[in-house]
Amino acid sequence: MEAFEIIGEIQGAETFAEGHGIRALARLMDDYGGKNWRKRKGFVYVRVLATGEIRRAEVHWYEAHGIGKVEMKVKKCL
């Protein structure tokens, strides 16, 4: 999906990988630092910037204490 903007709060957020279960763990630590990385997913409305269309989507992101959410991406539109 193209660039997007989050509208509202993420609903149903859940962790589905953490620590060494994350394939990109070494890269995340090199790029952002931090410890206790988690890969999470949830549902939210997004605005597609190219068209202005608003869609409900499943989003995935990485999160660590003190770092916050990074590398958020839309996995599928619902």
N, CA, C and O atoms as CSV, one atom per row, in Angstrom:
chain,resi,resn,atom,element,x,y,z
A,1,MET,N,N,0.843,-1.182,0.000
A,1,MET,CA,C,0.000,0.000,0.000
A,1,MET,C,C,0.885,1.241,0.000
A,1,MET,O,O,2.013,1.215,0.491
A,2,GLU,N,N,0.362,2.314,-0.552
A,2,GLU,CA,C,1.068,3.591,-0.591
A,2,GLU,C,C,1.199,4.170,0.814
A,2,GLU,O,O,0.887,3.513,1.807
A,3,ALA,N,N,1.664,5.404,0.874
A,3,ALA,CA,C,1.783,6.105,2.150
A,3,ALA,C,C,0.395,6.271,2.770
A,3,ALA,O,O,-0.597,6.417,2.056
A,4,PHE,N,N,0.332,6.247,4.090
A,4,PHE,CA,C,-0.953,6.326,4.779
A,4,PHE,C,C,-0.818,7.127,6.058
A,4,PHE,O,O,0.280,7.369,6.558
A,5,GLU,N,N,-1.982,7.535,6.574
A,5,GLU,CA,C,-2.064,8.274,7.823
A,5,GLU,C,C,-3.041,7.535,8.727
A,5,GLU,O,O,-4.124,7.150,8.283
A,6,ILE,N,N,-2.675,7.334,9.981
A,6,ILE,CA,C,-3.533,6.661,10.953
A,6,ILE,C,C,-4.636,7.613,11.382
A,6,ILE,O,O,-4.383,8.787,11.655
A,7,ILE,N,N,-5.869,7.100,11.440
A,7,ILE,CA,C,-7.007,7.891,11.917
A,7,ILE,C,C,-7.564,7.187,13.146
A,7,ILE,O,O,-8.031,6.052,13.046
A,8,GLY,N,N,-7.525,7.828,14.284
A,8,GLY,CA,C,-8.061,7.245,15.516
A,8,GLY,C,C,-7.052,6.361,16.218
A,8,GLY,O,O,-5.851,6.423,15.957
A,9,GLU,N,N,-7.572,5.532,17.123
A,9,GLU,CA,C,-6.727,4.660,17.938
A,9,GLU,C,C,-6.724,3.242,17.393
A,9,GLU,O,O,-7.706,2.781,16.811
A,10,ILE,N,N,-5.614,2.564,17.588
A,10,ILE,CA,C,-5.489,1.162,17.165
A,10,ILE,C,C,-6.313,0.296,18.109
A,10,ILE,O,O,-6.204,0.416,19.329
A,11,GLN,N,N,-7.132,-0.571,17.540
A,11,GLN,CA,C,-8.009,-1.457,18.317
A,11,GLN,C,C,-7.472,-2.897,18.265
A,11,GLN,O,O,-6.870,-3.305,17.272
A,12,GLY,N,N,-7.694,-3.638,19.318
A,12,GLY,CA,C,-7.342,-5.059,19.343
A,12,GLY,C,C,-5.858,-5.329,19.188
A,12,GLY,O,O,-5.478,-6.339,18.597
A,13,ALA,N,N,-5.014,-4.454,19.703
A,13,ALA,CA,C,-3.573,-4.639,19.571
A,13,ALA,C,C,-3.122,-5.884,20.325
A,13,ALA,O,O,-3.537,-6.123,21.459
A,14,GLU,N,N,-2.268,-6.671,19.679
A,14,GLU,CA,C,-1.729,-7.872,20.322
A,14,GLU,C,C,-0.298,-8.107,19.865
A,14,GLU,O,O,0.080,-7.766,18.744
A,15,THR,N,N,0.486,-8.696,20.756
A,15,THR,CA,C,1.866,-9.052,20.461
A,15,THR,C,C,1.874,-10.447,19.870
A,15,THR,O,O,1.261,-11.360,20.422
A,16,PHE,N,N,2.577,-10.622,18.731
A,16,PHE,CA,C,2.653,-11.973,18.171
A,16,PHE,C,C,4.090,-12.464,18.016
A,16,PHE,O,O,4.303,-13.596,17.583
A,17,ALA,N,N,5.074,-11.643,18.359
A,17,ALA,CA,C,6.473,-12.097,18.416
A,17,ALA,C,C,7.218,-11.160,19.353
A,17,ALA,O,O,6.909,-9.971,19.434
A,18,GLU,N,N,8.204,-11.707,20.064
A,18,GLU,CA,C,9.029,-10.865,20.926
A,18,GLU,C,C,10.420,-11.451,21.067
A,18,GLU,O,O,10.631,-12.648,20.873
A,19,GLY,N,N,11.358,-10.592,21.407
A,19,GLY,CA,C,12.735,-11.016,21.608
A,19,GLY,C,C,13.325,-11.712,20.393
A,19,GLY,O,O,13.245,-11.203,19.275
A,20,HIS,N,N,13.913,-12.868,20.617
A,20,HIS,CA,C,14.590,-13.597,19.539
A,20,HIS,C,C,13.628,-14.190,18.515
A,20,HIS,O,O,14.074,-14.718,17.496
A,21,GLY,N,N,12.332,-14.117,18.757
A,21,GLY,CA,C,11.335,-14.549,17.787
A,21,GLY,C,C,11.150,-13.550,16.646
A,21,GLY,O,O,10.437,-13.833,15.683
A,22,ILE,N,N,11.789,-12.385,16.751
A,22,ILE,CA,C,11.707,-11.352,15.717
A,22,ILE,C,C,12.921,-11.497,14.805
A,22,ILE,O,O,14.061,-11.388,15.257
A,23,ARG,N,N,12.674,-11.742,13.528
A,23,ARG,CA,C,13.777,-11.918,12.569
A,23,ARG,C,C,14.654,-10.679,12.446
A,23,ARG,O,O,15.860,-10.793,12.227
A,24,ALA,N,N,14.065,-9.510,12.584
A,24,ALA,CA,C,14.792,-8.251,12.376
A,24,ALA,C,C,15.370,-7.692,13.682
A,24,ALA,O,O,15.704,-6.509,13.737
A,25,LEU,N,N,15.494,-8.493,14.711
A,25,LEU,CA,C,15.905,-8.005,16.030
A,25,LEU,C,C,17.260,-7.290,15.996
A,25,LEU,O,O,17.389,-6.198,16.550
A,26,ALA,N,N,18.253,-7.874,15.366
A,26,ALA,CA,C,19.588,-7.251,15.330
A,26,ALA,C,C,19.536,-5.896,14.625
A,26,ALA,O,O,20.160,-4.938,15.078
A,27,ARG,N,N,18.796,-5.813,13.522
A,27,ARG,CA,C,18.680,-4.551,12.788
A,27,ARG,C,C,17.956,-3.497,13.624
A,27,ARG,O,O,18.361,-2.335,13.637
A,28,LEU,N,N,16.895,-3.890,14.320
A,28,LEU,CA,C,16.166,-2.948,15.167
A,28,LEU,C,C,17.066,-2.387,16.258
A,28,LEU,O,O,17.048,-1.186,16.527
A,29,MET,N,N,17.845,-3.249,16.882
A,29,MET,CA,C,18.742,-2.797,17.947
A,29,MET,C,C,19.831,-1.876,17.396
A,29,MET,O,O,20.206,-0.903,18.051
A,30,ASP,N,N,20.345,-2.176,16.188
A,30,ASP,CA,C,21.347,-1.310,15.568
A,30,ASP,C,C,20.760,0.045,15.195
A,30,ASP,O,O,21.382,1.081,15.430
A,31,ASP,N,N,19.554,0.038,14.611
A,31,ASP,CA,C,18.947,1.279,14.117
A,31,ASP,C,C,18.363,2.149,15.227
A,31,ASP,O,O,18.489,3.373,15.179
A,32,TYR,N,N,17.727,1.536,16.223
A,32,TYR,CA,C,16.988,2.308,17.223
A,32,TYR,C,C,17.492,2.131,18.648
A,32,TYR,O,O,17.148,2.929,19.520
A,33,GLY,N,N,18.295,1.107,18.904
A,33,GLY,CA,C,18.699,0.802,20.276
A,33,GLY,C,C,17.567,0.097,20.988
A,33,GLY,O,O,16.745,-0.566,20.355
A,34,GLY,N,N,17.522,0.234,22.285
A,34,GLY,CA,C,16.421,-0.332,23.051
A,34,GLY,C,C,16.552,-1.823,23.296
A,34,GLY,O,O,17.396,-2.500,22.708
A,35,LYS,N,N,15.704,-2.312,24.168
A,35,LYS,CA,C,15.641,-3.725,24.523
A,35,LYS,C,C,14.184,-4.136,24.532
A,35,LYS,O,O,13.297,-3.299,24.364
A,36,ASN,N,N,13.932,-5.408,24.724
A,36,ASN,CA,C,12.568,-5.936,24.850
A,36,ASN,C,C,11.677,-5.571,23.666
A,36,ASN,O,O,10.565,-5.074,23.848
A,37,TRP,N,N,12.168,-5.820,22.457
A,37,TRP,CA,C,11.392,-5.539,21.250
A,37,TRP,C,C,10.241,-6.507,21.104
A,37,TRP,O,O,10.360,-7.684,21.443
A,38,ARG,N,N,9.116,-6.004,20.595
A,38,ARG,CA,C,7.934,-6.808,20.315
A,38,ARG,C,C,7.420,-6.468,18.923
A,38,ARG,O,O,7.506,-5.321,18.485
A,39,LYS,N,N,6.887,-7.467,18.233
A,39,LYS,CA,C,6.199,-7.223,16.967
A,39,LYS,C,C,4.718,-7.328,17.273
A,39,LYS,O,O,4.259,-8.326,17.827
A,40,ARG,N,N,3.960,-6.281,16.906
A,40,ARG,CA,C,2.557,-6.203,17.290
A,40,ARG,C,C,1.674,-5.979,16.074
A,40,ARG,O,O,2.143,-5.574,15.010
A,41,LYS,N,N,0.388,-6.249,16.252
A,41,LYS,CA,C,-0.580,-5.982,15.195
A,41,LYS,C,C,-1.871,-5.494,15.812
A,41,LYS,O,O,-2.157,-5.755,16.981
A,42,GLY,N,N,-2.657,-4.775,15.004
A,42,GLY,CA,C,-3.937,-4.265,15.450
A,42,GLY,C,C,-4.723,-3.749,14.262
A,42,GLY,O,O,-4.272,-3.841,13.120
A,43,PHE,N,N,-5.901,-3.207,14.533
A,43,PHE,CA,C,-6.794,-2.732,13.480
A,43,PHE,C,C,-7.082,-1.253,13.689
A,43,PHE,O,O,-7.277,-0.797,14.816
A,44,VAL,N,N,-7.106,-0.508,12.583
A,44,VAL,CA,C,-7.297,0.936,12.668
A,44,VAL,C,C,-7.788,1.450,11.318
A,44,VAL,O,O,-7.600,0.795,10.293
A,45,TYR,N,N,-8.412,2.615,11.322
A,45,TYR,CA,C,-8.765,3.261,10.064
A,45,TYR,C,C,-7.561,4.061,9.591
A,45,TYR,O,O,-6.904,4.743,10.377
A,46,VAL,N,N,-7.281,3.969,8.296
A,46,VAL,CA,C,-6.164,4.697,7.696
A,46,VAL,C,C,-6.676,5.516,6.520
A,46,VAL,O,O,-7.645,5.139,5.862
A,47,ARG,N,N,-6.010,6.649,6.262
A,47,ARG,CA,C,-6.294,7.454,5.086
A,47,ARG,C,C,-5.155,7.248,4.106
A,47,ARG,O,O,-3.997,7.510,4.431
A,48,VAL,N,N,-5.478,6.779,2.907
A,48,VAL,CA,C,-4.478,6.616,1.850
A,48,VAL,C,C,-4.176,8.012,1.325
A,48,VAL,O,O,-5.071,8.684,0.812
A,49,LEU,N,N,-2.932,8.456,1.444
A,49,LEU,CA,C,-2.591,9.837,1.113
A,49,LEU,C,C,-2.745,10.148,-0.373
A,49,LEU,O,O,-3.086,11.278,-0.725
A,50,ALA,N,N,-2.506,9.191,-1.242
A,50,ALA,CA,C,-2.583,9.443,-2.682
A,50,ALA,C,C,-4.014,9.733,-3.140
A,50,ALA,O,O,-4.225,10.548,-4.038
A,51,THR,N,N,-5.005,9.061,-2.517
A,51,THR,CA,C,-6.389,9.191,-2.981
A,51,THR,C,C,-7.313,9.845,-1.964
A,51,THR,O,O,-8.403,10.288,-2.325
A,52,GLY,N,N,-6.905,9.914,-0.711
A,52,GLY,CA,C,-7.762,10.441,0.342
A,52,GLY,C,C,-8.785,9.435,0.847
A,52,GLY,O,O,-9.588,9.759,1.722
A,53,GLU,N,N,-8.766,8.221,0.310
A,53,GLU,CA,C,-9.695,7.162,0.688
A,53,GLU,C,C,-9.434,6.714,2.126
A,53,GLU,O,O,-8.284,6.606,2.550
A,54,ILE,N,N,-10.510,6.456,2.870
A,54,ILE,CA,C,-10.385,5.962,4.245
A,54,ILE,C,C,-10.799,4.498,4.272
A,54,ILE,O,O,-11.882,4.136,3.813
A,55,ARG,N,N,-9.915,3.657,4.821
A,55,ARG,CA,C,-10.155,2.202,4.860
A,55,ARG,C,C,-9.805,1.673,6.239
A,55,ARG,O,O,-8.939,2.222,6.920
A,56,ARG,N,N,-10.482,0.603,6.652
A,56,ARG,CA,C,-10.099,-0.126,7.874
A,56,ARG,C,C,-9.008,-1.107,7.461
A,56,ARG,O,O,-9.124,-1.769,6.430
A,57,ALA,N,N,-7.951,-1.204,8.262
A,57,ALA,CA,C,-6.813,-2.024,7.870
A,57,ALA,C,C,-6.192,-2.717,9.073
A,57,ALA,O,O,-6.314,-2.265,10.212
A,58,GLU,N,N,-5.520,-3.830,8.786
A,58,GLU,CA,C,-4.679,-4.497,9.777
A,58,GLU,C,C,-3.281,-3.913,9.617
A,58,GLU,O,O,-2.723,-3.913,8.519
A,59,VAL,N,N,-2.722,-3.416,10.711
A,59,VAL,CA,C,-1.381,-2.831,10.667
A,59,VAL,C,C,-0.445,-3.620,11.573
A,59,VAL,O,O,-0.864,-4.162,12.595
A,60,HIS,N,N,0.822,-3.677,11.189
A,60,HIS,CA,C,1.868,-4.324,11.983
A,60,HIS,C,C,2.946,-3.279,12.282
A,60,HIS,O,O,3.182,-2.373,11.482
A,61,TRP,N,N,3.593,-3.415,13.437
A,61,TRP,CA,C,4.674,-2.512,13.799
A,61,TRP,C,C,5.566,-3.182,14.837
A,61,TRP,O,O,5.213,-4.206,15.422
A,62,TYR,N,N,6.739,-2.573,15.049
A,62,TYR,CA,C,7.645,-3.004,16.112
A,62,TYR,C,C,7.547,-1.979,17.225
A,62,TYR,O,O,7.288,-0.802,16.976
A,63,GLU,N,N,7.755,-2.436,18.470
A,63,GLU,CA,C,7.624,-1.542,19.607
A,63,GLU,C,C,8.596,-1.976,20.701
A,63,GLU,O,O,8.775,-3.168,20.947
A,64,ALA,N,N,9.220,-0.999,21.353
A,64,ALA,CA,C,10.100,-1.278,22.487
A,64,ALA,C,C,9.896,-0.191,23.534
A,64,ALA,O,O,9.563,0.946,23.202
A,65,HIS,N,N,10.094,-0.544,24.784
A,65,HIS,CA,C,9.954,0.402,25.882
A,65,HIS,C,C,10.950,1.551,25.699
A,65,HIS,O,O,12.138,1.313,25.476
A,66,GLY,N,N,10.482,2.764,25.789
A,66,GLY,CA,C,11.339,3.933,25.638
A,66,GLY,C,C,11.563,4.357,24.193
A,66,GLY,O,O,12.057,5.457,23.947
A,67,ILE,N,N,11.211,3.510,23.237
A,67,ILE,CA,C,11.378,3.812,21.815
A,67,ILE,C,C,10.023,4.138,21.191
A,67,ILE,O,O,9.899,5.104,20.438
A,68,GLY,N,N,9.019,3.341,21.502
A,68,GLY,CA,C,7.689,3.539,20.943
A,68,GLY,C,C,7.478,2.717,19.684
A,68,GLY,O,O,8.216,1.765,19.430
A,69,LYS,N,N,6.473,3.080,18.894
A,69,LYS,CA,C,6.131,2.351,17.670
A,69,LYS,C,C,7.048,2.795,16.535
A,69,LYS,O,O,7.260,3.991,16.337
A,70,VAL,N,N,7.590,1.832,15.792
A,70,VAL,CA,C,8.424,2.132,14.623
A,70,VAL,C,C,8.052,1.200,13.479
A,70,VAL,O,O,7.556,0.095,13.696
A,71,GLU,N,N,8.297,1.660,12.273
A,71,GLU,CA,C,8.128,0.870,11.053
A,71,GLU,C,C,6.718,0.294,10.908
A,71,GLU,O,O,6.548,-0.895,10.637
A,72,MET,N,N,5.720,1.145,11.092
A,72,MET,CA,C,4.331,0.700,10.955
A,72,MET,C,C,4.011,0.480,9.481
A,72,MET,O,O,4.387,1.288,8.632
A,73,LYS,N,N,3.314,-0.617,9.177
A,73,LYS,CA,C,2.915,-0.887,7.795
A,73,LYS,C,C,1.552,-1.558,7.749
A,73,LYS,O,O,1.164,-2.288,8.660
A,74,VAL,N,N,0.840,-1.289,6.665
A,74,VAL,CA,C,-0.471,-1.892,6.443
A,74,VAL,C,C,-0.241,-3.277,5.858
A,74,VAL,O,O,0.424,-3.413,4.831
A,75,LYS,N,N,-0.783,-4.306,6.502
A,75,LYS,CA,C,-0.658,-5.668,5.990
A,75,LYS,C,C,-1.819,-6.024,5.077
A,75,LYS,O,O,-1.627,-6.692,4.060
A,76,LYS,N,N,-3.037,-5.580,5.433
A,76,LYS,CA,C,-4.162,-5.807,4.535
A,76,LYS,C,C,-5.300,-4.865,4.863
A,76,LYS,O,O,-5.507,-4.500,6.021
A,77,CYS,N,N,-6.034,-4.476,3.839
A,77,CYS,CA,C,-7.229,-3.657,4.013
A,77,CYS,C,C,-8.417,-4.579,4.172
A,77,CYS,O,O,-8.503,-5.618,3.517
A,78,LEU,N,N,-9.323,-4.200,5.034
A,78,LEU,CA,C,-10.487,-5.035,5.329
A,78,LEU,C,C,-11.737,-4.463,4.685
A,78,LEU,O,O,-12.819,-5.033,4.824
